[in-house]
Amino acid sequence: MSKPRIPTGAVVRGTDKGYIHGDLKPGHERPVEQIEKTYPYMRPRDAATLILVRMKGRTPEVLMGCRAAKSAFMPNRYVFPGGRVDPADAHIPVATPLDRHVKARLLKAASLQRAQALGVAAIRETFEESGLILGKPLKGGAPKKDHGEHWKGFLDTGMAPALDCLDLIARAVTPPGRPRRFNARFFMARAEDATGEIRHSSEMGDIRWVKLDEARELPLPTITGLILGEIGRLVKEPPDRKKQRKIPLFITVHRKHLMIEE
C-alpha cells in the first residue's frame, strides 16, 4: 500500500503558540509528539468546540478550563469547552439556523443534519461544562418534549441554541495512536451573546476568562495552542462574515503535523 501523499499547499505548523505560514519543505514539517503509550487505530468521532471571546478594553480574552486529571483525553490540560456529538444533538430544536457561510463550510465534511448537530453539540457542551448559554428565545416557548438532563436550565427556560452566533474557524483531526480520536470543529462566538454564570463541572475545572497572550503560557494540547494563534489572527483582522472564506484543517501525514486550507 502506498503512503498518502503530503497535500499540496500545506503549511508548516509552528510552536504551540501558533502556526507559521510558509512553503512546505520535506523534512521541515513538525513531528508528532512522542506519547508514552500508543493505542490501536480508531476512526475519529465528530466533536465540536466553542471558543467564547470577549474584549476587556483592547485585550482579547477567551474562556478556558482545565480538564480533569482522570480524563482519558488530554488530562490536566487547559482547553476550550467542547466534546463529541451525541445522536440526540440532531433532534434538538434551535432558535436560529446556522449562518449560510458557516453551513457551507461544515458541509464540506458533514451531512446537512450533521452540520446542525455539530453546532448544537458545541453549545450543549459549553453549557454543560461552564453553565453559559449561547441561546435565544425559542418560538412557541419551551418544548414539551423532555430532551434530558443535559438541557435542564436551558431548553426548559424557553431558550434554544442560537446557531447564527457561531463562526466556524478551524477543523482538526486527532493523530492516530491516541486513546481518543476526534474530527473536531472549532467554533467561535462573542461572549456578549452568551448569558448565565460560570460554574465548574466534573469534566472541567478552573474555568475562567484568560487573556489571549497569557493563555499560551498554560499547559496546553498542541492543537489548542495552534487554535489560539488562529484566534489572535482573527481578532486582529476580523473577517467579513458576509463573505465566504477558507479555514485551517489540521491533520497528520507521515507522523508530521500539517495545516491545509479547506
HUKAKA-V692193 format. One record per helix or strand of 3 or more residues. SS is the DSSP state (2 for helix, 1 for strand). FROM is the first residue (numbers start at 1). LEN is the number of residues. If there is no record, write none. Layout:
BEGIN
ss=SS from=FROM len=LEN
ss=SS from=FROM len=LEN
END
This chain:
BEGIN
ss=1 from=45 len=12
ss=1 from=59 len=9
ss=1 from=82 len=3
ss=2 from=87 len=5
ss=1 from=94 len=3
ss=2 from=100 len=7
ss=2 from=112 len=19
ss=1 from=135 len=3
ss=2 from=149 len=3
ss=2 from=155 len=3
ss=1 from=159 len=4
ss=2 from=163 len=3
ss=1 from=167 len=7
ss=1 from=182 len=9
ss=2 from=191 len=3
ss=1 from=204 len=8
ss=2 from=212 len=4
ss=2 from=222 len=15
ss=1 from=248 len=6
ss=1 from=256 len=6
END
